[in-house]
Amino acid sequence: MSKLINGKEVSAAVKEKIKAEVLDLKKKNITVGLAVIIVGDNPASRVYVNAKKKACEEAGIDSFEYALSGDTNQDELINLIKKLNNNDNVNGILCQLPLPKHIDELAIINAITPDKDVDAFHPVNVGKIMIGDYNYLPCTPAGVMELINSTGVAIQGKECVVVGRSNIVGKPMAMLLLHQSGTVTVCHSKTRNLAEVCLRADILVAAVGVPKLIKADMVKEGAVVIDVGMNRLENGKLCGDVDFDEVKEKAGFITPVPGGVGPMTIAILLKNTLTSAKIKNGIK
């Protein structure tokens, strides 16, 4: 039987540290601010934005919400971002994805100044992550690293398998594991013998968006299994990319869905925003 990696507990510890640092900055008359832009009325996006606002409030970070109508055009959105780039009260800018189809997401990501790109999606920040000289890390992969580290399992020299190659999770996840000297394999929809590759993994990260793809016969005995997936089944229940009930009997450590990776993503967002404020004010 595996040990449960409790994302709520790990994220709470990260957020408490952030809260203390924000309080210390306020004593020096330095505030920390995050601007969140939401375009349209996507229900899932609204849930995420509300959760981020609540987390900011709890940490003492100023939260600025910009809720735009679904017919907002690309130029209007970019103009808003330019204003926020120049707003000294804003340390981080987050534009909630997905955006309406008439807006080019890449153009919006590129419009955010790298110094305030707390999602770490801008090509400049992606390049910095590649060479290991970065200020911000993508929120979900960095959250996964915190969860792995919480197990006490050293990444150095371990066989690490990432299932999924998205720009948001899969690719940066592989780089972060590589930076800690893991031996990394990235799998995707064209990978042959997926089960065979996954079986080699001492650390397995599933981030592909296919419900219960990873079965017990694909997992090495005692492996650390991190489930980034968040899928809704026909019965309305949430599940991950890992068949939790099967795999928990075989893994050494495993994250649940929900309550695993999800809480960490917001914690790292706050951490990146705090980092931006510290850099702006010359604080290491």
N, C-alpha and C positions, 0 to 999 in steps of 0.2 A: 504493500500500500504506500502510495507516494505522500510526500508532505505538501500541503497546500501553500502556495506563495500568495499571501494576502496583499493584493495591490492597494487596498484601502489603508492598511496599516503602514506600508512602506511609503505611500504618498503622503500620509498624515505627518510622518516624521520629516519628510522633505519640506512640506508646507510650513511646519512649525519653525524650521530653521530659516526659511524665507521670511516669515512673519517677524522674527526677531531682528533680522538684518534690515527689513523695511523700517521697523521702529527705530533702530539706531540711526538710519539715514534721516528720518523725520526730526530727530533731535538736532541734526545739523542743518535743518531747513531744506532738506532734499526730499522731494516727493517722487514716487514711482507711478507711471501712468501707462495704461494699455488701451489702445483704441481698437474696437472690434467693429467690423463692417459686415452687415448681412444684407444681401440683395434678394428680394422676393420673399415668399412665404413658405419655404420648404420646412415642414414640421420637424424633421430631424435636425436641421440646421438651427432652428429656434431652440430646441432642447439643449444643443451643444453651447450655443451662445449664452443662454441663461445660466448654465453650469459654470461657464468661464466667468461671468459677472459675479456670481455668488462666491467663487473661489477668490477672486480679486478682493472682494469686500472683506472676506475672512482674513486675508493676508495683509490688509491695509493698503492695497494697491488701488489707485484711482482708476475707475473703469469708465471709458467713454464709448457709448454705443451709437452707431450710425445705421439706422434701419432704412434701407432704400427700397423703393417699389420695384417690382419685377420688370417694369419696362424702362428702368434707368439704362441709359446708353453707356457705352464704353468710355467715351470722352468725359462724361460727367463723373464716372467712378474714378478715372485717372486724375481728374482735377481735384477731387476730394483727397485722394492719396497724396498728391503734391502738397496740399495744405497741411496735412498731418505730418508729412516729412519735415516741414518747417516749423512745426508746433513744439515748442520747448517743453510743454507739459506732457507730451506723448513720448514715451521711450520705446514702445513696441506697437507695431501695426499688424493686425491680423484680419485678413479678408476671408470670411468663412466660405469654404468650398463645399459643394459644387456651386458654380455661378450659372445664371441663365445661359442658354445655348448661344445667344447673340453676342455674348461677351467672351473675348479670348482670354482664357485663364493665364496663359503664359505672359501676355502683355501686362496683366494686372500684377502678377508676381514680380515682373521686371520693373514695374513702376515704384515699388516699395524700396526705399533706400536700404542697402544692405545693413546699415547700422541699426535699423529698426525692424529688420526682418526676423522677428522672433519665432517664426515657423521654420526658419533656415531653408527656405525654398529657392531663394534668389541664386542665380548661377554663380555669383561671387562667393556666397557662403557654401554652396555645394562644392566648389573648387577647393575652398579652404579645408573642408572636411576630408576631401580626397587626399590632401597632403599632410593632414594631421595638425594644421595650424589654424584653429578655429576659435571663435568667441561663442557661437551658438551651435547647438545640435538639434536636429529634427526631433520634435517632441516625443513621438511614439518610439522610435528606435532608442533614444536616450533613456526613456522610461523603462524600456525592456532591459537595458544594461543595468539600471538600478535594481531591477527585480532579480536578475541573474546574480549580481553581486551580493544581494541580500541572503542568498542561499549559502554563501561561503565557498561555493565551487569556483576554483580558479579557471579562467578562460584560457590562459597561456597553454599552448600545446594541445588543446582539446580539438576534437573533430566537431566543427560547427556547421549545421545545415540550415539554410534559410529557404523556406518554400514561398516563393513570390519574388518578383523583381520590379516592383513599382518604384517610382522616383521618391515617393513619400515614405515608404517603409523598407521594402526589400533591399534596394541598392544601398542606401545609407546604413542599414542594419549590418550588411556584410562588411562595410568599411569599418564600423565601430568594433566589430568582433575582430577584424584583422588588426586594428590598432592595438588591441590587447593580446596580440600574438596567437589568436585562434587560427586553426586551419579551416578555411571557409569554402563551402560549396553552396552555390545559389541554384535552386531548382525552379522550374517554371512549367508552362503547359506543354512544352516540347521535350521536356526531360524524359529520357528513356529509363525504365526500371526505377521509378520514383521510390517505391517501397524499399528497394535494395539500398538506395542512396541514403534514405532517412534512417535506416537501421544502423548505419555507421555512426550516427550522430551522438556525441556526448551531450551536446546542446542543440536542441531542435526548436527553431522559431517558425511558426506557421502563420503566414500573412498573405493568403491568396484569395480569400472570400468565397470558399466552397464549404458549405456546412458539413462538419464531421468527416472531412477528407482523410485526416490522419487517424488510422486505426491502430489497435494494440500491436498487430503483427508488423507494423512499420516502425516501431519504437524499440530502441535498445533498452535492456534492463537497467534501471537506475538513472536513465537520462534526465536532464533538465528540459522540460517541455514548456515553451512559452506560446500561448495562443493569442495572436493579435486579432483574429477574425471576430466579426460581430455580425451575425446573420439572424434574420427573423424567419422562423419556420411557419408553415401554413397554420399551425395552431396558435400563432402569435407569440410563442416562446422564443427567447434569444438563445443562440448557441454559437459556438466558435467554429474554427476550422478543424479542431481536434475533437474526436469522439471521447468526451471527458470520462464517461462511465466506464468505457473500455480501458482507456490509457492510464487512468489513475491507479489501476492495479499493477502497472508495470513500471511507470516512470518513478524516478527518485524524487523529483519536484515537479509540480504542475500548477499553472495558473487557471483559475476558474473564469467562466464568462457568464454573466458580467462579474465585476469585482476584481479583475486581474490587471490587465494592461490599461484599461480605460482610465481609471483614476490617476495613473502615472502621467498620462499625456498632458493633462491640465497642470499638474504639478511642475512639469518641465517647462511648460509655457510661462508660468509665473517666474520660474528660475531664470529663463532667458530674458524676460522683461527686467528683472532685477539686475542682471548682468549688464544690460544696455544702460541702465541708469548709473551704475557704478563706473562704467567705462566713460560715459559722458562727463562725469564729475571727477575723473582721474583717481578713482578708488580701486585698488586691486583686491 
